[in-house]
Amino acid sequence: MKLQRTVQTDDFTFGEFITDDGDVLCKTIELPWKDNQHGISCIPAGHYTAKRRFSPKHGYDLFGIENVPDRSDIEIHIGNFPKDSLGCVLVGATTALNPPMVTHSTETFRAFMKHFDGVDEFPLTVTAAPLTQDEVDQ
């Protein structure tokens, strides 16, 4: 599984979860890159393991992203706006720019989890975004 980031701005990061077969599973939104600072930055590009677990904060099973340098409790969960994340990855059906958000997050999260029925962990590659704020503004 790959989290392929597509757009990086000063306010948010858009991306897509891509299956090993190359299919887009869903869209994502994260916080912007702020040097991996806790609670205000997305995680660094790299290779991780996503593990199924119960989140006491959210009250449901989800996948946590393990072994993020200098970070903990990074999760893939429901949410629509960057403010709904403290460094986690939020999933949705589509993205919108004004305001930056993902849509239909609850339904998309359910489909994401159904895709991984019977799977307790999977390798996850996170890429850096090729587009920056300046390129988005053009």
N, C-alpha and C positions, 0 to 999 in steps of 0.2 A: 504494500500500500504506500502511496505517495501523497503527501500534502504539498501540492505544487502551488506556491504563491504566485499570483499573477500581477498584483498591483500593490505598491508600497507608497503610502503618503505620510505626512506628518501626523495624521489623525487616525489612520486605520491601515489594515493589510487585508486584501482580498486574496482568496485562493480557491483551490478545488481539491477534493479527495479523489484520487485517480486509482482505480483498481490495478492489479497486476496485469489484467487483460487490456488496459488502456482506456477503460470506460470511466466517465465522470460519475462518481457516486453521489456527490452533492457539492454545493458551494460552501465557502467558509468566510468568516470574518474574524480578525484578531486585532489586538492592539497594534500600534505602529512599533517599529524597531527603535528602542531607546536603550541600546547597549545592555540588553538582558536584565534591566533593572526590575526587581520584584514588584509586581502589581501594576506596572505602567508600560511594560514592554512585551512584545511577542517573544517566543523562544528563538534561540539561534537555529539556523539551518544545520542539519546534521542527521545522524542515524540514531533512532530510538526504538524502544519497545513499547507498544501500547498494551496495557493489561486491564482486563475487566475487573471492576471492583465496585463496591457500594460506596456512594458519596454521602456522608452524613450531612454535608452542607446542602446538597440538592435533594436528598431523600430518594434517590433511585440509582440503579446500576448504570454504569457508564464505563468508558475506557480512560484510564489515566496514562499519561505519557511519562515513562520512567527514564531515569538517569539524565535529566536535563541539567547541564552544568549550573551550579549555584542556585537551583530552583527546586521547589517541591510543590505537590498538589496541583500539577498542571493536568487539566482534564479536557475531554471533548464533551461538550454539553449543550443544552438548550439556551438560546439567547439570540436577540436580534441586533443589538447595537454594540459597538466597542465598549461602551460603559458597562455592559453586562458581563464583561470579562476582566479578570485580574491577571491576565497573561494566558488564559485558556483559549481553546479553539471552539468557536461557535459554528454550528452547521445550519444550513438553510437551503431552500430550493433555488432561489435566484438572488442576485445582488442588486442593490439600488444605490445611487450616489447621493441623493438629496432627500433625507439625510443618509449617510453611509449605513447600510444595514443588509442583513440577509432576511429573506421572507420565509414564512411557514416553517419556523425552526422546530416546533414540537413534532409536527408530522414528519419532517425530514429526519429528526433525531430517531424517531421510532423506526423509520425505514433503514437508517444507518445501523441501528442495533440489530434489526432483523437480518440484515446482510451478514452479520457476524454471529448468528445463532450457532451455538455449539463451539464457538471459538473463544478461548480465554485470553489469548494474546496473539499479537501479530507484529512483524517488523514494520517500522514506519520511517520513511525517508522524508525529511522536510527540506524543501528547496528555498533559496532566496528569490525574491520577486525581481523579474527583469525590468519592470516599469517603475519609475519613480514619480514623485509629485509633479516635477517639471514636465515629464512626458504625458501625464494625465491632463495637465492644463492646456496642452497644445491642441 
